[in-house]
């Protein structure tokens, strides 16, 4: 039986990745600091090696302990992380770096792996920890993958767009799920026409496995839903999944300004389209999950979670100025 080492592996993308590899008969080990609850505690099919991924010696011990066939790197946030990992795991059958659709440095519709330029990353950005430099650091990680592949490492990158699904601790989608669950009318910024492609987390996990098994060294693969609804259409899909009679109320930037709001204050709003071509991944045999099925699972977990996402966007009182003007 082949073995997979998942760096990260207990919170969101990593958690689903572990389940994906288990479902396909891999022995799985998670490597992390153990700072979060381990959903696989007590599962005799999942081993846990404790360590900090920024500690080179700890990564080397993980390699010696596990001797993995495949490494999935879910928590590489600096280019050095990727350079070190591709060196330590140079002899594995496949190393897959979880990059991001944010690594693209030009607005194209769609963004394509081998055409759209990546963000630059200077020495200062490479060691920064702020959200502002996240795209730059992810792009530099991609370039580290390409460099490692040039040196004979079977290293690849997977670029998800914004990820949603069960156990999403960011609470971005929870904001909208909570709105739909609690109110009959929901304010949607930009007249509901914001187009930001999402990626269902189980599809990201399957993409990571498929790329590890079938991908080519030095290649990057976009992952995102094959059908891309607007934000207003997402509200309608969520309402259907929750069986709620909800009316999305589109609000332009000028209308929002009357309530001292801006479109950018709403989670998952984007002023320009963000769409990734997924043809390259699709050619490997990957498919995305229909929205109805993905949202059914997402809604079920959301209702059990207690998450509301209310801190991720405007409060209801501000919205009511738009919904019930004097």
C-alpha positions as CSV (number, residue, x, y, z in Angstrom):
1,X,0.0,0.0,0.0
2,X,1.3,3.5,-0.9
3,X,1.8,6.1,1.8
4,X,1.0,9.8,1.9
5,X,2.4,12.4,4.2
6,X,0.2,15.4,4.6
7,X,1.9,18.5,6.0
8,X,-0.9,20.2,7.9
9,X,-3.8,17.8,7.7
10,X,-6.2,18.6,10.5
11,X,-8.2,21.8,9.8
12,X,-9.7,22.3,6.4
13,X,-8.0,21.5,3.0
14,X,-5.6,19.2,4.8
15,X,-8.4,17.4,6.7
16,X,-10.3,16.6,3.5
17,X,-7.1,15.6,1.8
18,X,-6.4,13.0,4.5
19,X,-9.9,11.6,4.0
20,X,-9.4,11.6,0.2
21,X,-6.2,9.5,0.5
22,X,-7.8,7.2,3.0
23,X,-10.7,6.6,0.7
24,X,-8.2,5.6,-2.0
25,X,-6.4,3.0,0.3
26,X,-3.3,5.0,1.2
27,X,-1.6,4.8,4.5
28,X,-1.7,8.4,5.8
29,X,0.5,10.4,8.2
30,X,-0.2,14.0,9.2
31,X,2.8,16.2,10.2
32,X,2.0,19.3,12.2
33,X,2.6,21.0,15.5
34,X,-0.5,19.6,17.1
35,X,-1.9,23.0,18.0
36,X,-5.4,22.2,16.7
37,X,-7.8,19.4,17.5
38,X,-7.0,16.3,15.5
39,X,-10.1,14.9,13.9
40,X,-8.3,11.6,13.2
41,X,-7.3,10.9,16.8
42,X,-8.1,7.3,17.5
43,X,-8.1,6.4,13.8
44,X,-5.6,3.6,13.5
45,X,-5.2,4.3,9.8
46,X,-3.8,7.8,10.4
47,X,-0.5,8.3,12.1
48,X,0.6,11.7,13.5
49,X,4.2,13.0,13.6
50,X,4.5,16.2,15.6
51,X,6.7,19.0,14.4
52,X,7.0,22.5,13.1
53,X,7.2,22.5,9.3
54,X,9.7,25.5,9.5
55,X,12.1,23.3,11.5
56,X,14.2,21.5,8.8
57,X,15.4,18.8,11.3
58,X,11.7,18.0,12.1
59,X,10.9,17.6,8.4
60,X,13.9,15.3,8.0
61,X,12.8,13.2,10.9
62,X,9.3,12.9,9.4
63,X,10.9,11.7,6.1
64,X,12.9,9.1,8.0
65,X,10.0,8.0,10.1
66,X,7.4,7.8,7.4
67,X,9.3,7.2,4.2
68,X,6.3,8.5,2.2
69,X,5.6,7.9,-1.4
70,X,3.6,11.1,-1.8
71,X,3.9,14.4,0.1
72,X,1.1,17.0,0.1
73,X,2.2,20.3,1.4
74,X,-0.9,22.2,2.7
75,X,0.9,24.8,4.8
76,X,3.8,26.2,2.8
77,X,3.3,30.0,3.1
78,X,6.8,31.1,2.2
79,X,9.0,30.2,-0.7
80,X,11.7,28.9,1.6
81,X,9.2,26.3,2.9
82,X,8.9,24.9,-0.6
83,X,12.6,25.0,-1.3
84,X,13.4,23.1,1.9
85,X,10.6,20.6,1.4
86,X,11.5,19.8,-2.2
87,X,15.1,19.3,-1.1
88,X,14.2,17.0,1.9
89,X,11.6,15.0,-0.1
90,X,13.5,15.1,-3.4
91,X,13.2,11.3,-3.8
92,X,9.5,10.8,-3.2
93,X,7.2,9.7,-6.0
94,X,5.4,13.0,-5.9
95,X,5.5,16.3,-4.0
96,X,2.5,18.5,-4.4
97,X,2.5,22.1,-3.2
98,X,-0.9,23.7,-2.4
99,X,-0.5,27.1,-4.1
100,X,-3.3,29.5,-4.8
101,X,-5.2,31.2,-7.6
102,X,-4.0,34.4,-5.9
103,X,-0.5,33.8,-7.3
104,X,-1.6,35.1,-10.7
105,X,-0.3,38.6,-11.3
106,X,-2.5,39.8,-14.1
107,X,-6.3,40.1,-14.5
108,X,-7.2,37.7,-17.3
109,X,-10.5,35.9,-17.8
110,X,-9.9,33.1,-17.5
111,X,-6.4,32.8,-15.9
112,X,-4.4,29.9,-17.5
113,X,-1.5,28.1,-15.9
114,X,0.9,28.4,-18.8
115,X,-0.1,31.9,-20.0
116,X,-1.1,34.2,-17.2
117,X,1.9,35.9,-15.5
118,X,2.5,35.3,-11.8
119,X,3.0,37.8,-9.1
120,X,6.5,39.0,-8.5
121,X,8.1,38.4,-5.1
122,X,11.1,40.4,-3.8
123,X,13.3,39.4,-0.8
124,X,11.3,41.5,1.7
125,X,7.9,40.0,0.5
126,X,9.3,36.5,0.6
127,X,9.7,36.6,4.4
128,X,6.7,38.8,5.2
129,X,3.7,37.3,7.1
130,X,1.0,39.9,6.1
131,X,-2.1,39.1,4.0
132,X,-0.9,41.8,1.5
133,X,2.1,39.6,0.4
134,X,0.3,36.3,0.4
135,X,-0.1,36.3,-3.5
136,X,3.5,37.1,-3.9
137,X,4.7,34.4,-1.6
138,X,2.5,31.8,-3.2
139,X,3.8,32.7,-6.6
140,X,7.3,32.4,-5.4
141,X,6.4,28.9,-4.0
142,X,5.3,28.0,-7.5
143,X,8.6,29.1,-8.9
144,X,10.4,27.0,-6.3
145,X,8.4,24.0,-7.5
146,X,9.4,24.6,-11.1
147,X,13.1,25.0,-10.0
148,X,13.0,21.7,-8.1
149,X,11.4,19.9,-11.1
150,X,14.3,21.2,-13.2
151,X,16.6,19.4,-10.8
152,X,14.8,16.1,-11.1
153,X,12.2,16.3,-8.3
154,X,8.7,15.2,-9.2
155,X,7.2,18.4,-7.8
156,X,3.9,19.9,-8.9
157,X,1.7,22.8,-7.8
158,X,-2.1,22.9,-7.4
159,X,-3.7,26.4,-7.5
160,X,-7.2,26.5,-5.9
161,X,-9.3,29.5,-6.1
162,X,-11.3,30.5,-2.9
163,X,-12.2,27.2,-1.2
164,X,-15.5,26.4,0.6
165,X,-17.1,23.4,2.2
166,X,-17.4,21.7,5.6
167,X,-15.1,22.8,8.3
168,X,-14.1,26.1,6.7
169,X,-12.7,28.0,9.6
170,X,-12.4,31.2,7.6
171,X,-16.2,31.7,8.0
172,X,-16.4,33.5,4.7
173,X,-19.2,31.4,3.3
174,X,-20.7,31.0,6.8
175,X,-21.6,34.7,6.7
176,X,-23.9,34.0,3.7
177,X,-25.2,30.8,5.0
178,X,-26.2,32.5,8.3
179,X,-27.8,35.4,6.4
180,X,-29.9,33.0,4.4
181,X,-30.9,30.9,7.4
182,X,-31.9,33.9,9.5
183,X,-33.5,36.5,7.1
184,X,-36.0,36.6,4.2
185,X,-34.1,39.3,2.4
186,X,-30.3,39.4,1.9
187,X,-28.3,42.3,0.7
188,X,-25.9,41.4,-2.1
189,X,-23.2,43.9,-3.1
190,X,-22.6,45.0,-6.6
191,X,-26.1,44.1,-7.7
192,X,-25.2,40.5,-7.1
193,X,-23.0,40.3,-10.3
194,X,-19.6,39.7,-8.5
195,X,-17.9,36.8,-10.2
196,X,-15.4,34.9,-8.1
197,X,-14.9,31.3,-8.9
198,X,-15.0,29.0,-5.8
199,X,-13.6,25.5,-5.3
200,X,-15.4,22.9,-3.2
201,X,-12.9,21.5,-0.7
202,X,-13.5,17.9,-1.5
203,X,-12.7,18.7,-5.2
204,X,-9.5,20.3,-4.1
205,X,-8.6,17.2,-2.1
206,X,-9.3,15.0,-5.1
207,X,-7.2,17.3,-7.3
208,X,-4.3,16.9,-5.0
209,X,-4.4,13.2,-5.2
210,X,-5.0,13.0,-8.9
211,X,-2.1,15.4,-9.6
212,X,0.2,13.4,-7.3
213,X,-0.8,10.2,-9.2
214,X,-1.0,11.5,-12.8
215,X,0.5,15.0,-13.0
216,X,3.7,16.0,-14.7
217,X,6.8,17.4,-12.9
218,X,7.1,21.1,-13.0
219,X,3.5,21.7,-13.9
220,X,0.8,23.8,-12.1
221,X,-2.9,22.9,-12.1
222,X,-5.8,25.2,-11.4
223,X,-8.7,23.9,-9.4
224,X,-12.1,25.5,-9.2
225,X,-15.8,24.7,-9.8
226,X,-16.4,23.9,-13.4
227,X,-19.6,26.1,-13.3
228,X,-19.2,29.6,-11.9
229,X,-22.3,31.4,-10.5
230,X,-22.4,35.0,-9.6
231,X,-22.6,36.0,-5.9
232,X,-26.3,36.6,-6.3
233,X,-26.8,33.2,-7.8
234,X,-24.9,31.7,-4.9
235,X,-27.4,33.2,-2.5
236,X,-30.2,31.5,-4.5
237,X,-28.3,28.2,-4.5
238,X,-27.8,28.4,-0.7
239,X,-31.5,29.3,-0.3
240,X,-32.4,26.2,-2.3
241,X,-30.1,24.0,-0.2
242,X,-31.6,25.4,3.0
243,X,-35.2,25.3,1.6
244,X,-35.6,28.9,2.5
245,X,-37.7,31.5,0.6
246,X,-35.0,34.2,0.5
247,X,-34.9,37.2,-1.8
248,X,-31.4,38.5,-2.8
249,X,-31.5,42.3,-2.8
250,X,-28.8,43.7,-5.1
251,X,-27.1,47.0,-4.0
252,X,-24.8,49.1,-6.1
253,X,-21.8,50.9,-4.6
254,X,-23.8,54.1,-4.6
255,X,-26.7,52.5,-2.8
256,X,-24.4,50.9,-0.2
257,X,-22.7,54.2,0.4
258,X,-26.0,55.6,1.8
259,X,-25.6,53.0,4.6
260,X,-21.9,53.9,5.0
261,X,-21.0,50.5,3.4
262,X,-18.8,49.5,0.5
263,X,-19.0,46.3,-1.6
264,X,-15.5,45.2,-0.4
265,X,-16.8,44.9,3.1
266,X,-18.9,41.8,2.1
267,X,-17.1,38.5,2.1
268,X,-16.5,36.8,-1.2
269,X,-17.1,40.0,-3.2
270,X,-14.7,40.9,-6.0
271,X,-14.8,43.9,-8.2
272,X,-13.3,42.1,-11.2
273,X,-14.0,38.6,-12.3
274,X,-11.7,35.9,-11.0
275,X,-12.0,32.8,-13.1
276,X,-9.4,30.0,-13.5
277,X,-9.3,27.6,-16.5
278,X,-9.5,24.1,-15.2
279,X,-9.0,22.3,-18.5
280,X,-5.5,21.1,-17.7
281,X,-6.7,19.4,-14.5
282,X,-9.8,18.1,-16.2
283,X,-7.6,16.4,-18.8
284,X,-6.2,14.2,-16.0
285,X,-9.7,12.8,-15.2
286,X,-10.7,15.3,-12.5
287,X,-14.3,16.4,-12.1
288,X,-16.0,19.0,-9.9
289,X,-18.9,18.2,-7.6
290,X,-22.3,19.7,-8.6
291,X,-23.2,22.7,-6.5
292,X,-26.4,21.1,-5.1
293,X,-24.4,18.1,-3.7
294,X,-21.5,20.3,-2.4
295,X,-23.9,22.7,-0.7
296,X,-26.0,20.0,0.9
297,X,-22.9,18.8,2.8
298,X,-21.7,22.3,3.5
299,X,-25.1,23.4,4.9
300,X,-25.4,20.2,7.1
301,X,-22.0,20.9,8.7
302,X,-22.6,24.6,9.0
303,X,-25.8,24.0,11.0
304,X,-23.9,21.8,13.5
305,X,-20.9,24.1,13.7
306,X,-22.3,27.1,15.5
307,X,-20.3,29.4,13.1
308,X,-22.1,32.5,11.9
309,X,-19.4,34.4,10.0
310,X,-21.0,37.6,11.4
311,X,-17.6,39.2,12.0
312,X,-16.7,38.7,8.3
313,X,-19.1,41.4,6.9
314,X,-21.4,44.2,7.7
315,X,-23.8,43.9,10.6
316,X,-27.5,43.5,10.0
317,X,-28.4,47.0,11.3
318,X,-26.4,48.6,8.5
319,X,-28.1,46.5,5.9
320,X,-31.5,47.3,7.2
321,X,-31.0,50.9,6.2
322,X,-31.0,49.7,2.6
323,X,-33.8,47.1,3.0
324,X,-36.2,49.4,4.9
325,X,-35.3,53.0,4.0
326,X,-37.2,55.7,5.8
